[in-house]
Amino acid sequence: MHPEPAERDTVAGLGEFGVIERITSGRPQSGSTLLGPGDDAAVVAAPDGRVVASTDILVEGVHFRLDWSNPRQVGRKAIAVNLADVAAMGAAPTGLLMGLACPADTPTEVIDGLTSGMWEEAASVGVGIVGGDMVTAQQIMISVTALGDLAGRRAVTRSGARPGDVVAVCGRLGWAAAGLAVLGRGFRSPGAVVAAQRVPTPPYAAGPEAADAGASAMIDVSDGLLADLGHIAEASAVSIDVWSDRLEVHQRLVDVASALGADPLHWVLTGGEDHALAATFPAEAVLPPEWRAVGTVGTGSLITVDGRTYDGPSGWEHWRHP
Amino acid sequence: MHPEPAERDTVAGLGEFGVIERITSGRPQSGSTLLGPGDDAAVVAAPDGRVVASTDILVEGVHFRLDWSNPRQVGRKAIAVNLADVAAMGAAPTGLLMGLACPADTPTEVIDGLTSGMWEEAASVGVGIVGGDMVTAQQIMISVTALGDLAGRRAVTRSGARPGDVVAVCGRLGWAAAGLAVLGRGFRSPGAVVAAQRVPTPPYAAGPEAADAGASAMIDVSDGLLADLGHIAEASAVSIDVWSDRLEVHQRLVDVASALGADPLHWVLTGGEDHALAATFPAEAVLPPEWRAVGTVGTGSLITVDGRTYDGPSGWEHWRHP
């Protein structure tokens, strides 16, 4: 148990301006930050003449638990899920805005951890947190808006998949789901899958690379591979068949599944939160490095695995669309 | 009392995708929305090559009360406070992103009201809600990010005021504070000041006009005129003197103050939430229509009213900076 924090060690003790000073002072901005925190709004470079923008909210108890993750890990995840959305359009990030809601008695060490994690993840792609807002609320909530630049590329939407296209993925699948299964049973190891649940590692650079290689549709895998391919299939009015033998089922997932009596392929097919990228490419396209073909696009509207509707352990019915 | 809503009439009954469909379908987008809701991210025009971006969060019970305002009014306010930030940089809005957190048992009529208000305010400046996120939380929280375009203008920051500049304001001051005083005592009239508290009416177009007229610094009045001029003074390392006889103290404010035993000038000097614009201009500048000169910039660091430190009813000490 922590001792009850003194008032000066809480958000209320520091005050709004104190917290904002603590979050922003001395942090590195990038060249695309033309005007950073401290004014009515930020100004970010948009050299392409278009700006890609995405917002995601993470809520304590819904999207993260501070007994499963430390604040720094939560901060990294809040930024990562937004950067993955920008990557999935084929864009590179240019700046981030942060909204932070928390109870007045939140210890400053929690705020320090959250924001350190956010800055770390932002720095990993060379951008800064250019602005934000800080408010009082009953539970911790982090709202992030990521901005990105397409550098002349066509935005890769969900609706461009065509029959005959190849389906490919880049990044890890099933790891966060394995980590969640481990944490849910009260374990803290193996560390690799637990770490994957706490902080996703999306392959950010693979998004623009896929766009340059001619990707016809792209999405980041937040709901699970089959569910997210379902979003592409629906937006593109196509069917998608996934070849299970092409999916990487890492030995660690096999080991964890064996210990828990679970099916590792099910995690790979349906586990969300890894924020891998899934895309479709014309058959003649040369896949960029790190991308691997795992299926094909056809006519119709079904999502199938090896030609059949998937009905794994927890049921695929929910996600099958008409 | 409302009857307990049936499950299908709540957010939980509709489901995330149902709510998002309800919020976005059939709504008008503007020419600057190159890709609207429904993909991993939106794409918004940034013709200037820079994008202005600002995030604000409104929390139920902190920034609004659903027994004082209806959901539509809250939705309008959530958008207005963000658009005012964009205007205060000298930019015109190009698009909005919305994050909406609410309990699962929130009636759909509340969501419909909130989002209708948001779309109305967005439409009033000709832009759309281009994307967003929808999550479950213990209380209603609205996070908005506004994007804007400078159209070649220099961004007007808080730090450009110089001794000799004129201080000017555009928009209403003190009305929202008067409305708050009325609501706080359990009244619902006079309607004009209560309406001002529920939905601010910032003079959006006056921001770019001030920039074109050469404004040296600008801010939107969210904390109160003296407090926000204090932000300009601090960022610009100047002093500011406000001439109280130049401030408009509308007869309605005089009447309300008289009824409540309050000082209407105090509301004008310290009341926030009207989101008027305050700016400084070089002495030789011609103020745009609607702007009125209300003070001067000097050396030093004090904020004064008629040459003296202001010590109105609730005390000005808190805002005086060294």
Interface residues (C-beta under 8 A of the other chain):
Chain A: L34 L35 G38 D39 D40 A41 A42 V43 V44 A45 A46 P47 D48 G49 R50 V51 V52 A53 S54 T55 D56 I57 L58 V59 V62 H63 A84 D85 V86 A88 M89 A91 G95 L97 M98 G99 A101 V130 G131 G132 D133 V135 T136 A137 Q138 Q139 M141 S143 T145 A146 L147 G148 L150 A155 T157 R158 S159 M218 I219 D220 A235
Chain B: L34 L35 G38 D39 D40 A41 A42 V43 V44 A45 A46 P47 D48 G49 R50 V51 V52 A53 S54 T55 D56 I57 L58 V59 V62 H63 A84 D85 V86 A88 M89 A91 G95 L97 M98 G99 A101 V130 G131 G132 D133 V135 T136 A137 Q138 Q139 M141 S143 T145 A146 L147 G148 L150 A155 T157 R158 S159 M218 I219 D220 A235
